[in-house]
């Protein structure tokens, strides 16, 4: 079992396996969600020491933050949770647009504070870049909120390397969240090295590639959701991807673990990655994700996994 880790240069210490909470109240992402089950997912996480909870305004919208706030309030132990949330989306004439302006970010933080029923947010991200706001100005607005004690750490999400450099011009960026998994390794070229150099903690999302890296699918598996249109899940590419995943079973069997645990443990060996936020729709998935912490990979195993999935 790993001890808690510090996120980059922040004063936040987290369980390296956290909870991606887009299935907690994220009705616009997943149909037919049960809100009580979502709250039980959050309770189960906190009861088992999984203190890093990742949500966003757009999950619901708003509902994920509200449900998490209800659980935190009922437990009465706000100090034992490290809550990350995000803002950038707004609705204009029924359409979703992105806004990184200082005024909008300030209002977004205030809205999140109300929904989460707290007087501070541990980590606040700019969820997506907009096309207009200079990124150092956007981060400067969050720095002022940090100085006021309303947020404890500053994050950006889905930023390119150029946007990240601009955002971090004054060294204020603490965390970057972006897509990264063994099939999508583009951030290894510039973004991960920059984060390591700047002591910016990198939090990957979609770490299991929509389940493809979980070891549960076969070539006969069919999908009726968005995965049916995803090139990674189609034809020969799908079969080649499954062959790569199948090569992880030897390591998983040796560790008495699942392929998903091996994959997640591999990410925790990467420079700049301090924590992961795999999602969970059911409480038992939370406790299963925590088994990742029991997997200790040897340098040889880390290298073997790297070679299997090297682009």
Buried (B, 14 or more C-beta within 10 A) or exposed (E): EBEBBEBBBBEBBBBBBBBBBBBBBBBBBBEEBEBEEBBBBBBBBBEBEBBBBBBBBBBBBBBBBBBBBBBBEEBEEBEEBBBBBBBBBBEEEEEEEBBBBBEBBBBBBEBBBEBBBBEBBBBBBBBBBBEEBEBBBBBBBBBEBBEEEBBBBBBBBBBEBEBBBBBBBEEBBBBBBBBBBBBBBEBBEBBBBBBBEBBBBBBBBBBBBBBBBBBEBEEEEEBEEEBEEBEBBBEEEBEEBBEBBEBBEEBBEEBEBBBBBBBBBBBBBBEBBBBBBBBBBBBEBBBBBBBBBEBEBEEEBBEBBBEBBEE
